[in-house]
Amino acid sequence: QRNMTAYLILTIGSLMFWSLYQMAPSGLMLFAVNNVDLMVGPVKIQPQWIQNINTVCIVFGGPVLASLFIRMRARGWRIDIPKQFAASLLLMAVAFLILPLGIKLAGADGKSAFVWLFLSYVLQSIGELLIMPIGYAMIGKLAPRQYQGVMMGSWMLVTGLASLFAGDFSGMIPEPTGTTAVATNAGYAKLFAELGAGSLAVGIALVVLIPFLRKLITDKAQTPSVEAATVVPVA
C-alpha cells in the first residue's frame, strides 16, 4: 500500500510532464512555423529539422548524463526516483517559461529568436532523460509482483491520457490563419506561461514530497540507474 501511494503521486507528475512534452509535434510546431524566426545566420532552419533536436540530445546526452550520475553517486549524492521525477518537472517548467521571455524580446515582426525554442527543446530532452528510463523500472520497484502487469498497462494509459491533454492544450493555441506573429504572441505567451507555471507547481510539490516519497518506497530493489537513459525513445 505504501508503494502504491508513491506510485500514484509519481504518476501525477508523469502525466503533467508528458502532457507538455507531447505538445512538441503539434502546438510548439505551430509556434515555430508562425512565430519564430527560423533564420540562424545565413541558414534557414526547416521546421521538420526541429524535432531532431530531441534525438540529438538523447543520443549524445544520455551517455553524458549517465556518466555524470555515476560520478555524483560515487561522491555520495543521492540520485533516486523521486528526485529525478521532480527535476524533470522543473526542467519542463523552465522549458516553457523561457518561451514567453523570447516572445517579449521578439523583433519588430513579432518573431522570436530561434535560440529560445532551441533551449526549450534541449531542456525538455534532458527532462525526458531523467524520467523516461525509470518509468517501468519504478513499477518493478513499487508494484507487487502479482500486479506488475496491470501497473505496466496503467503506465501506458498515462501516456495515452497525456496525448489527449496535449491535444487539448494545443487546441488553445491562437489560430494563425490570416493573422501575424504580433497578433498571436500574447496568446502564445499566456498559454506557455500557464503551462510552465503548472509544471513548476507540480515540480515544487514533488520536491517538497521527496522525503515523504522516500519513506513510502521500500527497499524492495535497488534504485534504477540512469545508465538506461541511453535508450532512444520513439518520436
BATI-831044 format. One line per 10 residues: number of its first residue (from 0); for each residue x, y, z of C-alpha. Coordinates in steps of 0.5 Angstrom, whole numbers, plus 2048, in hexadecimal, padded with zeros to 3 digits. Layout:
NUM) X:Y:Z | ... .
//
This chain:
0) 800:800:800 | 806:805:802 | 809:803:7FB | 802:804:7F7 | 801:80B:7FA | 808:80D:7F8 | 807:80A:7F1 | 800:80F:7F1 | 804:815:7F3 | 809:814:7EE .
10) 804:812:7E8 | 801:819:7E9 | 808:81C:7E8 | 809:818:7E2 | 802:81A:7DF | 804:821:7E0 | 80B:820:7DC | 808:81C:7D6 | 802:821:7D5 | 807:826:7D4 .
20) 80C:822:7D0 | 808:820:7CB | 806:827:7C9 | 80C:827:7C5 | 80A:824:7BF | 803:828:7BF | 803:82E:7C3 | 80A:830:7C3 | 80B:82F:7BC | 806:834:7BA .
30) 809:839:7BE | 810:837:7BB | 80D:838:7B4 | 809:83E:7B5 | 80C:842:7BB | 814:840:7BB | 819:843:7B6 | 81C:83D:7B3 | 822:840:7B0 | 828:83F:7B4 .
40) 82E:843:7B1 | 82D:841:7A9 | 82A:83A:7AA | 822:83A:7AB | 820:834:7B0 | 81B:830:7AC | 815:82E:7B1 | 816:827:7B0 | 81D:827:7B3 | 81B:82A:7BA .
50) 818:823:7BC | 820:821:7BB | 822:825:7C1 | 81F:820:7C6 | 822:81A:7C2 | 829:81D:7C2 | 828:81F:7CA | 826:818:7CB | 82C:814:7C7 | 831:819:7CA .
60) 82E:81B:7D1 | 82D:814:7D3 | 834:811:7D4 | 836:818:7D7 | 830:818:7DC | 832:811:7DE | 839:812:7DF | 837:819:7E3 | 832:815:7E7 | 837:80F:7E9 .
70) 83C:814:7EB | 837:818:7EF | 835:812:7F3 | 83C:810:7F4 | 83D:816:7F7 | 837:815:7FC | 832:819:7F8 | 82B:815:7F9 | 828:815:7F2 | 822:811:7F2 .
80) 81B:810:7EF | 817:816:7F3 | 81D:81B:7F2 | 81D:819:7EA | 816:81A:7E9 | 816:821:7ED | 81C:823:7E9 | 818:821:7E2 | 812:825:7E4 | 817:82B:7E6 .
90) 81A:82B:7DF | 814:82A:7DC | 811:831:7DF | 818:835:7DD | 817:832:7D6 | 810:835:7D6 | 811:83B:7DA | 817:83E:7D5 | 813:83E:7CF | 80F:844:7D2 .
100) 815:847:7D3 | 817:846:7CC | 811:849:7CA | 812:84F:7CE | 819:850:7CA | 816:84F:7C3 | 818:853:7BE | 813:858:7BA | 810:853:7B6 | 80E:84F:7BD .
110) 812:849:7BB | 816:846:7C1 | 81D:844:7C0 | 81E:83D:7BF | 823:83C:7C5 | 81D:83D:7C9 | 81A:837:7C6 | 820:833:7C6 | 822:834:7CD | 81A:832:7CE .
120) 81B:82B:7CB | 822:82A:7CE | 81F:82B:7D5 | 819:826:7D3 | 81E:821:7D1 | 822:821:7D7 | 81C:820:7DB | 81A:81A:7D7 | 821:817:7D8 | 81F:818:7DF .
130) 818:815:7DF | 817:810:7DA | 81C:80B:7DB | 81A:80A:7E2 | 812:809:7E1 | 812:802:7E0 | 818:801:7E5 | 814:805:7EA | 80E:800:7E9 | 812:7FA:7EA .
140) 815:7FD:7F1 | 80E:7FF:7F3 | 808:7FB:7F1 | 807:7F4:7F4 | 809:7EE:7EF | 802:7EC:7EE | 800:7F3:7EC | 806:7F5:7E8 | 803:7F3:7E1 | 7FD:7F7:7E3 .
150) 801:7FD:7E5 | 805:7FD:7DF | 7FF:7FE:7DB | 7FC:803:7DF | 803:807:7DE | 802:806:7D6 | 7FB:809:7D8 | 7FE:80F:7DB | 802:810:7D4 | 7FB:810:7D1 .
160) 7F8:815:7D5 | 7FE:81A:7D5 | 7FD:819:7CD | 7F6:81C:7CE | 7F8:821:7D3 | 7FD:823:7CE | 7F8:824:7C8 | 7F3:828:7CD | 7F9:82D:7CE | 7FB:82D:7C7 .
170) 7F4:82F:7C6 | 7F4:835:7CA | 7FA:838:7C5 | 7F8:83E:7C1 | 7F5:83D:7BA | 7FB:83F:7B6 | 7F7:840:7AF | 7F6:847:7AD | 7FA:84A:7B3 | 801:84C:7B4 .
180) 806:84A:7BA | 805:850:7BD | 7FE:84F:7BE | 7FE:848:7C0 | 804:849:7C5 | 800:84B:7CB | 7FC:845:7CB | 802:840:7CA | 806:844:7D0 | 800:843:7D4 .
190) 7FF:83B:7D3 | 806:83A:7D3 | 807:83E:7DA | 801:83A:7DD | 803:833:7DB | 80A:835:7DD | 807:837:7E4 | 803:831:7E4 | 809:82C:7E3 | 80D:831:7E8 .
200) 808:830:7EE | 808:828:7ED | 80F:828:7ED | 810:82C:7F3 | 80B:828:7F6 | 80F:821:7F5 | 815:825:7F7 | 811:826:7FE | 80F:81F:7FE | 816:81C:7FD .
210) 817:81A:804 | 810:817:804 | 810:813:7FE | 817:810:800 | 813:80E:807 | 80E:80B:802 | 812:807:7FE | 815:801:801 | 81C:7FE:7FF | 819:7F8:7FB .
220) 81E:7F9:7F6 | 824:7FE:7F4 | 822:805:7F1 | 823:804:7EA | 829:807:7E7 | 828:80D:7E2 | 82D:809:7DD | 827:806:7DA | 826:80E:7D7 | 82A:80C:7D1 .
230) 823:809:7CE | 821:80D:7C9 | 819:80E:7C9 | 815:80D:7C3 | 813:814:7C1 .
//
